[in-house]
Structure formats: structure tokens, C-alpha cells
Amino acid sequence: MEKQRYERPVIKKLETGMPNKFGLRSEYVPITHIEGNSVKELLSTYGSPLFVISERTLRQTMEKARTAFTTRYPKVQFAWSYKTNYLNAVCSVFHQEGSWAEVVSGFEYDKAVALGVDPKKIIFNGPDKSQEDLKKSIGNDSLIHIDHLDEFYTIVNISDKLKKKPRVAIRVNMDTGVYPMWDRFGFNYENGQAWDAISKIMHSKKMELVGLHCHIGTFMLAPSAYAIAAGKLADLAHAIQQKFNHEIKYIDLGGGFASRNTLKGAYLPGIDSSPSFDDFAEAVTTALINGPFKTEKLPLLILETGRALVDEAGFLLGTVISNKRSSTGRRITILDAGVNILFTSFWYDHKITPAQPFTHYTEETIVYGPLCMNIDVIRENASLPLLNKGDHVVIHHVGAYNMTQWMQFITLRPQVIMIDMNDKPHIIRDKETLGNINAVEHIPEHVKTLPR
Ligand SMILES: *Cc1c(COP(=O)(O)O)cnc(C)c1O
């Protein structure tokens, strides 16, 4: 018989299947495998920590979102939000699934072009498009979403020079009943800025106003906010039709649908409380269908959904470095994965599950990362079974924003693999090396020699 592992005894209140104070059972099943691959083997092959993307989950989630919208509305187009996760393999899966590209910088624009996306299917958002970025994207006939009037004047100027009539939309911000309101991007609906921008574009005759865009926020939990946004954009489109006899081709409702993560301080886990794609689709399409459009003139509905499509497909595997007690006696577990690669732990209570069997005793635990920084907290309070040094954990729903906002701080960024539809792992981003970092640095001659 295999020798049993020693676990320190703890005193714990007996809970005979009783729910905890949130009505939930603190129940844990070890996640020993991800899509047929043993966590232990993955970590020994690719190193710890390790990001894992499930291609199957990416495609299945995309399919759910697509079905929710296309069964309710005849003309739907998704555009993948690059900043949510711009690993080339991830973007390519979404493009294979029919998504256009939604980019917010010249860097992201170039990334999409390099991946082979048809530039006409690139939506260029964001407040900071340089003169060069605009020239290039106008030359390529991409869709430009104007954020402010300075950008409008720059585009007028460029279109004169290039003798081109760029296809543009304006970004509109508005009160949707969710506060604080995101009013720093685009033109405000309520105070007339949006209408003023529309009139300027229409009278200039220098560009073709093809769409109306908004992105009302992120991790939105109220489908009703999208119904309000869709209604306001539909009203603008109708007013444009009335005044200028001009048809808007698309209404773009941006991203922001909540994923199934749990926000810090939330009463219920996201898995139970986040609205589904069906809830969002019902709100949006009802507002559009009941709007002022004739059936044959319904605008294309564009969605720039990011986190809700990718969060669930991402896992972060890690290893326990040590356990200790805080000054107040609280259990502390230190992992080899910190906020440098898990930026979203500032907002989410990421679910953490052990990757090997354990006894069912759990204890309130603070989970720290490996950085020499006090803010390096992965979970302020997680009810976890006792983990030992060298044990592995799986951190769930990490696909959105971590692989773009990660920092190269103290250490190098880890490998990312994608597990394909046949459960085969592929490296999609190499572990960084000291060479990668040093390659972009220069030492002035006079500080090169060190004293011996
Ligand atoms: C970030 C962003 C998105 C994606 O938002 P999610 O919250 O990830 O869905 C879409 N559109 C624009 C303009 C964005 O800035």
C-alpha cells in the first residue's frame, strides 16, 4: 500500500452537508486533467506556472454566442476584441469562426493585418490613432470608429490628400442606467455631441458614415443596459435617415458582456449570477426589432464581445511554493503564479482548485503569488483544502486580459499552450528568456566596464 501523506491536524466545525452562509456548499473536486491532459504532466513538460487555452471551449463558447444572436436577428457579425487576448493562435481561432478584428491601437491593427485578416474587416477603435495609423487604415479601406473631433479633422485632411472617402462610424457614449457612466470615449448622446459629430460628418461629404458604435462598459451585469444602448443608437440612425436621407449600415454594440467569473465582493459566484448570451441577445435584438427600421433595412448588428468569449477557455496552472501562518494565525499558501501574470485577480475571486486528490478538510486561506510585493494576492480568502509544497493548482477563467496585461516584473512570462479539439497540446507562446529581454536593451559604452 502507498504511504499515506501526512497532513497536519486542524480543528474544524463539522458541517454535515450544510450549506455555508451563502447557501453554497464549499465543495471541491480535484481537477487532475484538462481535456485529457494530466495537469502534473503538463507542468513537468512545459514548466510551472503554465497558461492553458482550450480550443474546444473557445469554439463552443463562440458557437453559443453566435446561436443566441443569429436565432433572434437576421444580420449578425462578431469582431474579436484584440486587447482581450491577442495571442495569434487565439485570434486565429476566432477568425476561423468568422469573426472580424476589433483593434484599439496601431500595434493591434498591424497584428491583425499580419495574421491575414482582410483589412476591410478590421474595426479600428480607440482614442489614440496616429496620423500614420489613420493613413494606413484609410488606405486599406478599414472601418474607422471616430472617438473625438480632433480625429475627425485629421481624417478630413487625410481623405483630401489620399483622395479617398473613408468608411467611418462614430463612437457614442450614453446613459444606460449603469454608473459610473463611461463618457470619456466618443461623443455623448444626451447632450447632443453625437448629433453634432454626425452632422459634421454628413455635411463634410469627405467620409461615408456607415455605422454607429458604442461600448458601454465591461463586465456588465444588466442586459437592460444594452437594450437602452441599442434603442438610442437606433433612434440616431432613424434621425440620420430623416434628416440626411442616409442609411446607416451597421449598429455596433461593442463588448462588455460579463463572463462567468466572480467579481470581488459579489454575493453569488459568477457561474450562477452572470447573464447568459441568450439574456443579452434577447435584450439587444428586441430593442432593434422594435425600433424604427423596415424589415429589409435592418442594420447589421456588430458585437465586439471579448471577455465573455475567452475567459472560460483559459486556465493557469501553478505549483505551491510554501505554506505558512500569518501573524493572526491565518493559513497562507504561496503559489508560483502572481499578479504579474494574473492581473485579473485585482477584480475577480478566481476559482482555484487543487490538481490532486485531498482530504475534505478545508480552511480559510490567503493565496499569495511569488512576488516581493504586498499587493501580490491571488485570493484574499479562499476556502481551500490543505495543499502541500509541490502540489499543483488550477486557476479557472483566466482567458481574458491576463495574456495582454501581464507584466514582466522580477521574472519572465511563462509558456502558453493550446489544447486542440483532439486533446493535443501545442505551444502557442514560448516562455520568455533573458535573451528576449536583453535584446531590446542597450548599455552606453562608458558604463559597460565594471570594476574588477
Ligand atoms: C475592450 C473593448 C471591447 C471588449 O470588451 P469586453 O469587456 O472584453 O467584452 C470591445 N470594444 C471596445 C471598443 C473595447 O474597448
The ligand as a Tripos MOL2 file, in Angstrom:
@<TRIPOS>MOLECULE
LIG
   15    15     1     0     0
SMALL
NO_CHARGES

@<TRIPOS>ATOM
      1 C1        -12.2970   46.3520  -24.6360 C.3       1 LIG1
      2 C2        -13.2640   46.5830  -25.7120 C.ar      1 LIG1
      3 C3        -14.1280   45.5480  -26.1400 C.ar      1 LIG1
      4 C4        -14.1980   44.1950  -25.4560 C.3       1 LIG1
      5 O1        -14.7250   44.3200  -24.1640 O.3       1 LIG1
      6 P1        -15.0230   43.0450  -23.2380 P.3       1 LIG1
      7 O2        -15.4140   43.6450  -21.9510 O.co2     1 LIG1
      8 O3        -13.7630   42.2420  -23.1690 O.co2     1 LIG1
      9 O4        -16.1320   42.2740  -23.8910 O.co2     1 LIG1
     10 C5        -14.9590   45.8260  -27.2090 C.ar      1 LIG1
     11 N1        -14.9760   47.0360  -27.8130 N.ar      1 LIG1
     12 C6        -14.1710   48.0470  -27.4140 C.ar      1 LIG1
     13 C7        -14.2260   49.3540  -28.1060 C.3       1 LIG1
     14 C8        -13.3010   47.8470  -26.3570 C.ar      1 LIG1
     15 O5        -12.5070   48.8620  -25.9510 O.3       1 LIG1
@<TRIPOS>BOND
     1     1     2 1
     2     2     3 ar
     3     2    14 ar
     4     3     4 1
     5     3    10 ar
     6     4     5 1
     7     5     6 1
     8     6     7 2
     9     6     8 1
    10     6     9 1
    11    10    11 ar
    12    11    12 ar
    13    12    13 1
    14    12    14 ar
    15    14    15 1
@<TRIPOS>SUBSTRUCTURE
     1 LIG1         1 GROUP 0 **** ****
